[in-house]
Amino acid sequence: MKIGLDIFDQTLAKEWEIFLILRHEDRFFTTEELSATTNLTISQVLKIVTKLINDLEDFGTDTMEVVFSKGKGARFVAKELQTNPRKFLIFLVEETLGFKLLKSILNEDYVSTSNFSYENFVSDSTVRRQLNKFRDNLHKFDLEITRSDALLSGNEKQARLFLNMMLWRIYAGEGWPFEAVNELHIDYLATNILKESGLSLTPIQKRQLMFFLAIGIIRRRNNHYVEFEESWGELTDNNAAYTYFKDHIRPFTSFIDDYPGEVALLFFLLIIQSENLEVIQMLYSNFEENKKNNSFLYQATQAFYDNVSQDVKTIPEDLKDVILLSSFSYHLFTHLFKNFSTDISGYDYSVILDTVLSKPVLPNLKKNLLSMIRSLYDETKLDLFLEEDYLVTKYALILTLIKAQTYFEPVIKIKISTDLPLLINLRLQERIYNLFGSSYRLEFLNATDPDHGDILLTNISLPRETKDYEKVNIVYINRNLTVRNIIILSNVLYDTSKQKTTKEISSSD
């Protein structure tokens, strides 16, 4: 499950959605377009666009604005090439009651409903509604907010991840949302933990680590500690990488001996974070230790690797380590955390299963990946394979890496038949594949092939009423492929894929 800005304020979520739509293209968007995209009425769109314009004025930026024309609609205007909207998002979120309440829950300075409502000039019932919204969302993560004093309780590692995801999604390292924790001290801790553990992180990853450390300090101050779970022993016992890490960060942590769950979680999070292949030392050494010990985590990773290489596509030798280490990291995440569909930064990768265009592509990828995940669970009985929402997008990324994301899609045969030179036709084929090859399983036929395929691309209007062309979609193109040609071909590819998928399903029933 993923959590969005609507957990703080529904209007804010829609305002930010419209802002992102306007930023996507340098043009006017009509109110009708925005209404259709956001599922809002036109009057609601007008109200939110007006609020967006006013909020940008209150924010006081000289680098960007939203303009509105009665006849044209709304448009985002960037006054500088490198406009950064992050500070504007922070400004919007920090103004909401929901975020103020989250900060109060994090710092555990919530006294009572009446006191909080008085300080924020709202009614008691408004505060209770926001608390109940939090409760409804957190229940899925085995977390609760207590009735009397609004304490965040439940599985502590789940609480840590939730807090980090929410704050990182908003701030992304910009600013410091932890007033009760000295930023310079956390920077000192992060620097020395990385130095002593022999781990190199990018500046962004180091900033993420600082957020983890700050949240951990605040939670421990309020007597919330991560428990060392029984299954973790198999991942840390006889693990030289873990022993090295624990021994070398000892001078900078006060909880190693009394609270082993704290240091284990930090170790695991750094492994997951090391998924970035530029800073992979800790992930690699830990993978080797798990392989040596034949841990359940290694077994899960090997089972997935074997499934892909045997049933989908042979994995190239130069990508073997990348895929093993990445999937090992994914499986560690799903072993540790439950019901999260996003990564540790709160980002959602379901776009790999969808499209930036107007129609969905890869319709069979998600269905077949879910089937693969369920088969892996049946084979191994490991609960980590129950986290389908998380794994399905991560596995899709892996298939994309080995160019196998279209494996489950029906083959669409395309023939290019024009009066243009061969090299121009080959260039057309290359352009079409670059545009659509990652979304559809394309096969290009020779122009002289008696099989006309599923789609015939041509610039010549010859008579084609014979039986041979009955089931062929003929798409007329210009000598130079135009935007209109691409849009028409996109629609034809989508319809063809859909028809073939439906036919395959019918024949298999």
C-alpha positions as CSV (number, residue, x, y, z in Angstrom):
1,M,0.0,0.0,0.0
2,K,1.2,3.5,-0.7
3,I,0.3,6.7,1.1
4,G,-0.1,10.1,-0.6
5,L,-0.6,13.7,0.3
6,D,-4.3,13.1,0.9
7,I,-3.4,11.7,4.3
8,F,-2.7,15.3,5.3
9,D,-5.4,17.1,3.2
10,Q,-7.5,16.1,0.3
11,T,-7.5,19.6,-1.3
12,L,-3.7,19.8,-1.0
13,A,-3.4,16.4,-2.8
14,K,-5.6,17.7,-5.7
15,E,-3.8,21.0,-5.8
16,W,-0.4,19.3,-6.1
17,E,-1.8,16.9,-8.7
18,I,-2.9,19.8,-10.8
19,F,0.4,21.6,-10.3
20,L,2.3,18.5,-11.5
21,I,0.0,18.2,-14.6
22,L,0.6,21.9,-15.5
23,R,4.4,21.4,-15.1
24,H,4.4,18.4,-17.4
25,E,3.9,20.4,-20.6
26,D,4.6,24.0,-21.6
27,R,1.1,24.9,-22.7
28,F,-2.3,25.9,-21.5
29,F,-4.6,23.2,-20.1
30,T,-8.3,23.7,-20.4
31,T,-10.5,23.3,-17.3
32,E,-12.2,20.4,-19.2
33,E,-8.8,18.6,-19.6
34,L,-8.0,19.1,-15.9
35,S,-11.4,18.0,-14.9
36,A,-11.1,14.7,-16.9
37,T,-7.6,14.0,-15.6
38,T,-8.3,14.6,-11.9
39,N,-11.9,13.4,-11.7
40,L,-13.0,16.8,-10.4
41,T,-15.9,18.9,-11.5
42,I,-15.1,22.1,-13.5
43,S,-16.1,24.3,-10.6
44,Q,-13.8,22.3,-8.3
45,V,-10.9,22.7,-10.8
46,L,-11.5,26.4,-11.0
47,K,-11.5,26.7,-7.2
48,I,-8.2,24.7,-6.9
49,V,-6.5,26.6,-9.7
50,T,-7.4,29.8,-8.0
51,K,-6.0,28.5,-4.7
52,L,-2.8,27.3,-6.4
53,I,-2.3,30.8,-7.9
54,N,-2.8,32.4,-4.5
55,D,-0.6,29.9,-2.7
56,L,2.2,30.6,-5.2
57,E,1.8,34.3,-4.5
58,D,1.9,33.7,-0.7
59,F,4.9,31.5,-1.1
60,G,6.7,34.5,-2.7
61,T,8.7,32.9,-5.5
62,D,10.1,34.8,-8.5
63,T,11.0,31.6,-10.4
64,M,7.6,30.2,-11.3
65,E,3.9,31.1,-11.5
66,V,0.6,29.7,-12.7
67,V,-1.4,31.9,-15.0
68,F,-5.1,31.5,-15.9
69,S,-6.9,32.7,-19.0
70,K,-10.7,32.4,-19.3
71,G,-10.5,31.3,-22.9
72,K,-7.4,29.1,-22.7
73,G,-7.2,27.6,-19.2
74,A,-4.2,27.3,-16.8
75,R,-0.5,27.2,-17.6
76,F,2.7,26.8,-15.6
77,V,5.4,29.4,-16.3
78,A,9.0,28.7,-15.3
79,K,10.9,32.0,-15.1
80,E,14.2,30.1,-14.7
81,L,15.4,26.9,-16.4
82,Q,16.1,25.1,-13.1
83,T,13.0,25.8,-11.0
84,N,12.8,23.6,-8.0
85,P,9.2,23.1,-6.7
86,R,10.3,21.2,-3.6
87,K,10.3,24.2,-1.3
88,F,6.8,25.1,-2.5
89,L,5.5,21.6,-1.7
90,I,7.1,21.9,1.8
91,F,5.3,25.3,2.2
92,L,2.0,23.8,1.2
93,V,2.3,20.7,3.4
94,E,3.5,22.5,6.5
95,E,0.4,24.7,6.4
96,T,-2.0,21.7,6.8
97,L,-3.5,20.6,10.0
98,G,-2.7,17.0,9.1
99,F,1.1,17.7,8.9
100,K,1.1,19.7,12.2
101,L,-0.6,16.7,13.8
102,L,1.9,14.3,12.4
103,K,4.8,16.4,13.8
104,S,3.1,16.4,17.1
105,I,2.7,12.6,17.0
106,L,6.4,12.2,16.0
107,N,7.6,14.5,18.9
108,E,5.0,13.1,21.3
109,D,4.1,16.6,22.5
110,Y,0.3,16.1,21.9
111,V,-1.3,16.9,25.2
112,S,-5.0,16.6,24.3
113,T,-7.5,17.2,21.5
114,S,-8.8,20.4,23.1
115,N,-5.3,21.7,23.6
116,F,-4.2,20.9,20.0
117,S,-7.4,22.4,18.5
118,Y,-7.0,25.5,20.6
119,E,-3.4,26.0,19.5
120,N,-4.3,25.5,15.8
121,F,-7.6,27.4,15.8
122,V,-9.8,24.5,14.7
123,S,-12.6,22.5,16.4
124,D,-12.1,19.4,18.4
125,S,-14.1,17.4,15.9
126,T,-11.8,18.5,13.1
127,V,-8.8,17.2,15.0
128,R,-10.6,13.9,15.8
129,R,-11.4,13.4,12.1
130,Q,-7.8,13.9,11.1
131,L,-6.7,11.4,13.8
132,N,-9.2,8.9,12.6
133,K,-7.9,9.4,9.0
134,F,-4.4,8.6,10.3
135,R,-5.7,5.5,12.1
136,D,-7.5,4.2,9.0
137,N,-4.3,4.5,7.0
138,L,-1.9,3.2,9.6
139,H,-4.0,0.1,10.5
140,K,-2.8,-1.6,7.3
141,F,0.8,-1.3,8.6
142,D,0.0,-2.8,12.0
143,L,0.3,0.6,13.6
144,E,-2.1,2.5,15.8
145,I,-2.6,5.9,17.3
146,T,-3.7,5.7,20.9
147,R,-6.9,7.3,21.9
148,S,-5.9,9.3,24.9
149,D,-2.5,10.8,24.0
150,A,-2.1,10.1,20.3
151,L,1.0,8.0,20.5
152,L,2.2,6.0,17.5
153,S,2.4,2.4,18.6
154,G,2.8,-1.0,17.1
155,N,5.6,-2.7,15.3
156,E,8.5,-0.3,15.8
157,K,10.3,-1.0,12.5
158,Q,7.1,-0.4,10.7
159,A,6.7,3.0,12.5
160,R,10.3,4.0,11.6
161,L,9.7,3.2,7.9
162,F,6.4,5.0,7.9
163,L,7.8,8.2,9.5
164,N,10.8,8.2,7.2
165,M,8.8,7.7,4.1
166,M,6.3,10.4,4.9
167,L,9.0,13.0,5.8
168,W,11.3,12.1,2.9
169,R,8.5,12.3,0.3
170,I,7.8,15.8,1.5
171,Y,11.3,17.1,2.2
172,A,13.6,14.9,0.1
173,G,16.5,16.1,2.2
174,E,15.6,19.7,1.7
175,G,15.5,21.5,5.1
176,W,15.5,19.7,8.5
177,P,12.1,18.7,9.9
178,F,13.5,17.6,13.3
179,E,13.6,20.6,15.5
180,A,14.4,18.5,18.6
181,V,17.5,16.9,17.0
182,N,20.8,18.8,16.2
183,E,21.4,18.5,12.5
184,L,25.2,19.0,12.8
185,H,25.4,16.2,15.4
186,I,23.5,13.8,13.1
187,D,25.8,14.8,10.2
188,Y,28.8,13.9,12.5
189,L,27.2,10.5,13.3
190,A,26.4,9.7,9.7
191,T,29.8,10.7,8.5
192,N,31.6,8.5,11.1
193,I,29.2,5.5,10.8
194,L,29.9,5.5,7.0
195,K,33.7,6.0,7.5
196,E,34.1,3.3,10.1
197,S,31.9,0.8,8.3
198,G,33.8,1.3,5.1
199,L,30.7,2.3,3.2
200,S,30.5,5.0,0.6
201,L,27.1,6.7,0.0
202,T,26.1,9.4,-2.4
203,P,25.3,12.8,-0.8
204,I,21.6,12.0,-1.2
205,Q,21.9,8.6,0.4
206,K,23.9,10.1,3.3
207,R,21.0,12.6,3.8
208,Q,18.6,9.7,3.8
209,L,20.7,8.1,6.5
210,M,20.5,11.3,8.5
211,F,16.7,11.2,8.4
212,F,16.8,7.6,9.6
213,L,19.1,8.4,12.5
214,A,17.1,11.5,13.5
215,I,13.8,9.6,13.6
216,G,15.5,6.8,15.6
217,I,16.8,9.2,18.2
218,I,13.4,10.8,18.6
219,R,11.7,7.4,19.0
220,R,14.3,6.1,21.5
221,R,14.0,9.2,23.6
222,N,10.3,8.3,24.0
223,N,11.2,4.7,24.8
224,H,10.3,3.1,21.5
225,Y,12.9,0.5,20.5
226,V,13.2,-1.9,17.6
227,E,13.0,-5.5,18.8
228,F,15.5,-8.1,17.4
229,E,13.2,-10.6,15.7
230,E,14.0,-14.3,15.8
231,S,14.3,-14.6,12.0
232,W,17.0,-11.9,11.9
233,G,19.4,-14.3,13.6
234,E,19.7,-16.3,10.5
235,L,20.8,-13.1,8.7
236,T,23.2,-11.8,11.3
237,D,24.7,-14.9,13.0
238,N,28.0,-16.1,11.4
239,N,27.8,-13.0,9.2
240,A,31.3,-11.4,9.0
241,A,29.8,-8.3,7.3
242,Y,27.4,-7.7,10.2
243,T,30.1,-8.3,12.9
244,Y,32.4,-5.9,11.1
245,F,29.7,-3.3,10.9
246,K,28.6,-3.6,14.5
247,D,32.2,-3.5,15.9
248,H,33.2,-0.4,13.9
249,I,30.1,1.7,14.6
250,R,30.2,1.0,18.3
251,P,31.9,4.3,19.3
252,F,29.1,6.2,17.7
253,T,26.0,4.3,19.0
254,S,24.9,3.8,22.5
255,F,22.4,1.1,21.9
256,I,24.4,-1.8,20.4
257,D,24.5,-4.1,23.5
258,D,21.2,-3.2,25.1
259,Y,19.1,-3.0,22.0
260,P,20.4,-5.3,19.3
261,G,17.3,-4.7,17.2
262,E,18.3,-1.1,16.6
263,V,21.8,-1.9,15.2
264,A,20.4,-4.8,13.1
265,L,17.7,-2.5,11.5
266,L,20.3,0.1,10.7
267,F,22.5,-2.6,9.1
268,F,19.5,-3.9,7.1
269,L,18.5,-0.4,5.9
270,L,22.0,0.4,4.7
271,I,22.0,-2.9,2.7
272,I,18.7,-1.9,1.1
273,Q,20.0,1.6,0.5
274,S,23.1,0.1,-1.1
275,E,21.0,-1.1,-4.0
276,N,22.5,1.8,-5.8
277,L,25.2,-0.1,-7.7
278,E,27.7,2.7,-7.3
279,V,27.9,2.0,-3.5
280,I,27.3,-1.7,-3.4
281,Q,30.1,-2.9,-1.1
282,M,27.9,-3.7,1.9
283,L,25.2,-5.3,-0.2
284,Y,27.7,-7.5,-2.0
285,S,29.5,-8.6,1.1
286,N,26.3,-9.4,2.9
287,F,24.9,-11.3,-0.1
288,E,28.1,-13.4,-0.1
289,E,27.7,-14.2,3.7
290,N,24.0,-15.2,3.1
291,K,25.0,-17.4,0.2
292,K,27.7,-19.1,2.4
293,N,25.1,-19.7,5.1
294,N,22.4,-20.6,2.6
295,S,20.0,-18.3,4.4
296,F,16.3,-18.2,3.6
297,L,17.0,-14.8,2.0
298,Y,19.6,-16.3,-0.3
299,Q,17.2,-19.2,-1.2
300,A,14.4,-16.8,-2.1
301,T,16.8,-14.8,-4.3
302,Q,18.1,-17.8,-6.1
303,A,14.6,-19.2,-6.6
304,F,13.6,-15.9,-8.3
305,Y,16.7,-15.9,-10.4
306,D,16.2,-19.4,-11.5
307,N,12.6,-18.8,-12.4
308,V,13.4,-15.8,-14.6
309,S,16.4,-17.4,-16.3
310,Q,14.6,-20.7,-17.0
311,D,11.1,-19.5,-17.8
312,V,11.4,-16.0,-19.1
313,K,14.8,-15.2,-20.6
314,T,18.4,-16.3,-20.1
315,I,20.1,-13.6,-18.0
316,P,23.2,-12.2,-19.6
317,E,26.4,-12.9,-17.6
318,D,27.3,-9.2,-17.3
319,L,23.9,-8.6,-15.6
320,K,23.9,-11.6,-13.3
321,D,25.4,-9.9,-10.2
322,V,23.2,-6.8,-10.7
323,I,20.0,-8.9,-10.7
324,L,21.0,-11.1,-7.8
325,L,22.0,-8.2,-5.6
326,S,19.0,-6.1,-6.5
327,S,16.5,-8.9,-5.9
328,F,18.3,-9.8,-2.7
329,S,17.7,-6.2,-1.5
330,Y,14.1,-6.4,-2.6
331,H,13.6,-9.6,-0.7
332,L,15.2,-8.2,2.5
333,F,12.8,-5.3,2.3
334,T,9.7,-7.6,2.0
335,H,11.0,-9.8,4.9
336,L,11.4,-6.7,7.2
337,F,8.4,-4.6,6.2
338,K,4.8,-5.5,5.6
339,N,2.1,-4.0,3.3
340,F,4.4,-1.2,1.9
341,S,4.3,-1.0,-1.9
342,T,6.9,1.8,-2.1
343,D,10.6,1.8,-1.4
344,I,12.3,3.2,1.7
345,S,12.0,6.7,0.1
346,G,8.3,6.4,-0.4
347,Y,8.5,6.3,-4.2
348,D,6.2,4.2,-6.3
349,Y,7.4,2.5,-9.4
350,S,4.1,1.2,-10.8
351,V,4.7,3.5,-13.8
352,I,6.7,0.6,-15.2
353,L,3.4,-1.3,-15.5
354,D,1.6,1.7,-17.1
355,T,2.5,4.3,-19.6
356,V,3.1,8.0,-20.0
357,L,0.8,7.9,-22.9
358,S,-3.0,7.9,-22.7
359,K,-3.5,4.1,-22.8
360,P,-2.1,1.3,-20.7
361,V,0.6,-0.9,-22.1
362,L,2.1,-4.2,-21.0
363,P,-1.3,-5.5,-20.0
364,N,0.0,-9.0,-19.3
365,L,3.1,-8.1,-17.4
366,K,1.5,-7.5,-14.0
367,K,-0.8,-10.5,-14.2
368,N,2.1,-12.9,-15.1
369,L,4.5,-11.4,-12.5
370,L,1.8,-11.9,-9.8
371,S,1.5,-15.5,-11.0
372,M,5.3,-15.9,-10.7
373,I,5.3,-14.4,-7.2
374,R,2.5,-16.8,-6.1
375,S,4.4,-19.7,-7.6
376,L,7.5,-18.7,-5.7
377,Y,5.5,-18.6,-2.5
378,D,4.1,-22.1,-3.1
379,E,7.6,-23.4,-3.9
380,T,9.4,-21.8,-0.9
381,K,6.6,-21.1,1.7
382,L,8.5,-17.9,2.5
383,D,6.2,-15.1,3.7
384,L,8.3,-12.4,2.0
385,F,6.7,-13.5,-1.3
386,L,3.3,-12.4,0.1
387,E,4.3,-8.8,-0.4
388,E,3.0,-8.8,-3.9
389,D,2.3,-5.1,-4.3
390,Y,6.0,-4.3,-3.6
391,L,7.6,-7.1,-5.5
392,V,5.5,-6.8,-8.7
393,T,6.9,-3.4,-9.6
394,K,10.5,-4.3,-8.6
395,Y,10.4,-7.5,-10.6
396,A,9.1,-5.5,-13.6
397,L,12.2,-3.3,-13.3
398,I,14.4,-6.3,-13.4
399,L,12.7,-7.7,-16.5
400,T,13.1,-4.2,-18.1
401,L,16.8,-4.4,-17.4
402,I,17.1,-7.6,-19.4
403,K,14.7,-6.3,-22.0
404,A,12.2,-9.0,-21.2
405,Q,9.2,-6.9,-20.0
406,T,7.3,-7.7,-23.2
407,Y,7.9,-11.4,-22.9
408,F,4.3,-12.1,-21.7
409,E,2.7,-9.9,-24.4
410,P,1.3,-11.1,-27.7
411,V,3.7,-10.8,-30.7
412,I,2.6,-8.0,-33.1
413,K,4.0,-8.3,-36.6
414,I,4.7,-5.1,-38.5
415,K,5.6,-4.8,-42.1
416,I,7.0,-1.5,-43.6
417,S,6.2,-1.2,-47.3
418,T,7.0,2.1,-48.9
419,D,8.6,3.5,-52.1
420,L,11.5,4.9,-49.9
421,P,15.1,3.6,-50.0
422,L,16.0,0.6,-47.8
423,L,18.0,2.7,-45.4
424,I,15.1,5.0,-44.8
425,N,12.8,2.0,-44.1
426,L,15.4,0.7,-41.7
427,R,15.5,4.1,-40.0
428,L,11.7,4.0,-39.7
429,Q,11.9,0.6,-38.2
430,E,14.4,1.7,-35.7
431,R,12.4,4.8,-34.7
432,I,9.2,2.7,-34.2
433,Y,11.0,0.2,-32.1
434,N,12.6,2.9,-29.9
435,L,9.2,4.4,-29.4
436,F,7.2,1.2,-28.8
437,G,9.6,-1.7,-28.3
438,S,9.6,-1.4,-24.5
439,S,5.8,-1.6,-24.4
440,Y,4.9,-4.1,-27.1
441,R,6.4,-7.3,-28.4
442,L,7.2,-6.3,-31.9
443,E,8.4,-8.4,-34.8
444,F,9.3,-6.6,-38.1
445,L,8.7,-8.6,-41.3
446,N,10.7,-8.3,-44.5
447,A,8.9,-6.1,-47.1
448,T,8.8,-9.1,-49.5
449,D,7.4,-11.6,-47.0
450,P,4.1,-13.1,-48.1
451,D,2.8,-12.7,-44.6
452,H,1.5,-9.1,-44.3
453,G,1.5,-9.3,-40.5
454,D,-0.8,-7.5,-38.1
455,I,0.1,-3.9,-39.1
456,L,1.2,-2.6,-42.5
457,L,2.9,0.8,-42.6
458,T,2.9,2.4,-46.0
459,N,3.0,5.7,-47.7
460,I,1.4,4.5,-50.9
461,S,-2.3,4.0,-51.4
462,L,-2.3,0.9,-53.6
463,P,-5.5,-1.3,-53.9
464,R,-5.4,-3.8,-51.0
465,E,-8.9,-5.2,-51.0
466,T,-7.8,-8.8,-51.4
467,K,-8.3,-11.6,-48.9
468,D,-4.7,-11.3,-47.9
469,Y,-5.3,-8.0,-46.2
470,E,-8.6,-8.7,-44.5
471,K,-7.0,-8.9,-41.0
472,V,-4.3,-6.4,-41.6
473,N,-4.4,-2.9,-40.0
474,I,-3.1,-0.5,-42.7
475,V,-1.5,2.6,-41.3
476,Y,-0.6,5.4,-43.8
477,I,2.5,7.3,-42.8
478,N,4.4,10.3,-44.1
479,R,7.9,10.0,-45.6
480,N,9.0,11.6,-42.4
481,L,7.2,10.1,-39.4
482,T,5.0,12.8,-37.9
483,V,3.5,13.2,-34.5
484,R,0.1,12.3,-36.0
485,N,1.5,9.1,-37.5
486,I,2.9,8.2,-34.1
487,I,-0.4,8.8,-32.3
488,I,-2.3,6.7,-34.9
489,L,0.2,3.9,-34.7
490,S,0.0,4.0,-30.9
491,N,-3.7,3.6,-31.0
492,V,-3.5,0.7,-33.5
493,L,-0.8,-1.1,-31.5
494,Y,-2.9,-0.8,-28.3
495,D,-6.1,-2.1,-30.1
496,T,-4.1,-4.9,-31.7
497,S,-2.5,-6.0,-28.5
498,K,-5.8,-5.9,-26.7
499,Q,-7.5,-8.0,-29.4
500,K,-4.7,-10.6,-29.4
501,T,-4.7,-10.8,-25.6
502,T,-8.4,-11.3,-25.5
503,K,-8.1,-14.0,-28.2
504,E,-5.3,-15.8,-26.2
505,I,-7.4,-15.8,-23.1
506,S,-10.5,-17.2,-24.9
507,S,-8.5,-20.0,-26.5
508,S,-6.9,-21.0,-23.2
509,D,-10.3,-21.2,-21.4
